[in-house]
């Protein structure tokens, strides 16, 4: 899980995201308080698919019972 801040945005969305993907992390929760969004790149057979929301409920597909509302 990454919580983006303005001072680390480039590192969080660049270098760190690349590392997560290189290690085939199944879900990467990216919370951006400034934009009021949550993105969840999920690893599927064909690659990463991004689920994004600014409201509503997002549920983890790998951690039972984990969600953000």
C-alpha positions in Angstrom: 0.0 0.0 0.0 1.3 3.4 -1.0 0.0 6.7 0.4 1.1 9.4 -2.0 2.4 12.7 -0.8 3.3 15.7 -3.0 7.0 15.4 -1.9 7.3 11.7 -2.8 4.8 11.4 -5.7 7.4 10.8 -8.5 9.2 8.2 -6.4 5.9 6.5 -5.3 4.5 6.3 -8.8 7.8 5.7 -10.5 10.5 3.7 -8.8 8.4 2.0 -6.2 5.6 1.0 -8.5 8.2 -0.5 -10.9 9.6 -2.6 -8.0 6.2 -3.9 -7.0 5.5 -4.9 -10.6 8.9 -6.5 -11.1 8.1 -8.7 -8.0 4.7 -9.5 -9.5 2.8 -8.0 -6.5 -0.8 -9.2 -6.9 -2.4 -6.0 -5.7 -0.9 -2.6 -5.2 -3.1 -0.1 -3.3 -2.2 3.5 -4.2 -4.0 6.1 -2.0 -3.8 9.7 -3.2 -5.2 12.0 -0.5 -4.5 15.1 -2.7 -6.6 13.7 -5.6 -9.0 11.9 -3.2 -8.6 8.7 -5.2 -7.6 5.1 -4.7 -6.0 3.0 -7.5 -5.5 -0.7 -7.3 -3.4 -2.3 -10.0 -4.3 -6.0 -9.9 -2.1 -8.6 -11.5 -4.1 -10.8 -13.9 -2.9 -13.4 -16.5 -2.7 -10.7 -19.2 -0.9 -8.1 -17.0 -2.0 -5.4 -14.6 -5.6 -4.1 -14.7 -6.2 -0.9 -12.7 -9.3 -0.4 -10.6 -9.8 3.2 -9.7 -12.4 5.1 -7.6 -12.9 8.4 -5.9 -16.0 7.2 -3.9 -17.7 3.9 -3.1 -16.2 0.8 -1.8 -13.1 -1.0 -3.1 -12.4 -4.6 -1.9 -9.2 -6.6 -2.0 -9.3 -9.7 -4.1 -6.5 -11.3 -2.1 -7.1 -10.3 1.6 -10.5 -11.6 2.7 -12.6 -8.8 4.4 -10.2 -6.0 3.5 -11.9 -2.9 1.9 -11.9 0.8 1.8 -15.1 2.9 1.8 
